[in-house]
Amino acid sequence: MGKVVMLVLGTLLGLFVVFNFLVPMLVGLVKLALIVGVVALLVFVAVTVVGKSSRS
């Protein structure tokens, strides 16, 4: 009986950790990666436009 109770408590604690800490952290990392990607794209486009306009 004790093993079953500890198994259920361990499972609940594991789910609590996953949904309260790991999932929000992963969502935050994805948001950060998207923001960095958009900024990098804007810088790339700006450098390309300036480089083409200065050549001609």
C-alpha positions as CSV (number, residue, x, y, z in Angstrom):
1,M,0.0,0.0,0.0
2,G,2.8,2.4,0.8
3,K,4.5,1.8,-2.5
4,V,1.3,2.7,-4.4
5,V,0.8,5.9,-2.4
6,M,4.4,6.9,-3.0
7,L,4.1,6.1,-6.7
8,V,1.0,8.3,-7.0
9,L,2.6,11.1,-5.0
10,G,5.8,10.9,-7.2
11,T,3.7,10.9,-10.4
12,L,1.7,14.0,-9.2
13,L,4.9,15.8,-8.2
14,G,6.5,15.0,-11.5
15,L,3.5,16.4,-13.4
16,F,3.5,19.5,-11.2
17,V,7.1,20.1,-12.0
18,V,6.6,19.6,-15.7
19,F,3.6,21.8,-16.1
20,N,4.7,24.6,-13.7
21,F,8.4,24.9,-14.5
22,L,9.5,23.1,-17.7
23,V,6.6,24.0,-20.0
24,P,6.7,27.8,-19.3
25,M,10.5,27.8,-19.6
26,L,10.4,26.1,-23.0
27,V,7.7,28.6,-24.1
28,G,9.9,31.4,-23.0
29,L,12.9,30.0,-24.9
30,V,10.8,29.7,-28.1
31,K,9.7,33.3,-27.7
32,L,13.3,34.5,-27.2
33,A,14.4,32.5,-30.2
34,L,11.7,34.0,-32.4
35,I,12.5,37.6,-31.2
36,V,16.3,37.0,-31.9
37,G,15.4,35.5,-35.3
38,V,13.2,38.5,-36.3
39,V,15.9,41.0,-35.2
40,A,18.6,39.0,-37.1
41,L,16.4,39.0,-40.3
42,L,15.8,42.8,-40.0
43,V,19.6,43.4,-39.6
44,F,20.3,41.1,-42.6
45,V,17.7,42.9,-44.8
46,A,19.1,46.4,-43.7
47,V,22.7,45.4,-44.5
48,T,21.7,43.9,-47.8
49,V,19.8,47.1,-48.8
50,V,22.6,49.4,-47.7
51,G,25.2,47.3,-49.5
52,K,23.3,47.2,-52.8
53,S,22.5,51.0,-52.7
54,S,26.2,51.9,-51.9
55,R,27.5,49.9,-54.9
56,S,25.5,51.7,-57.5
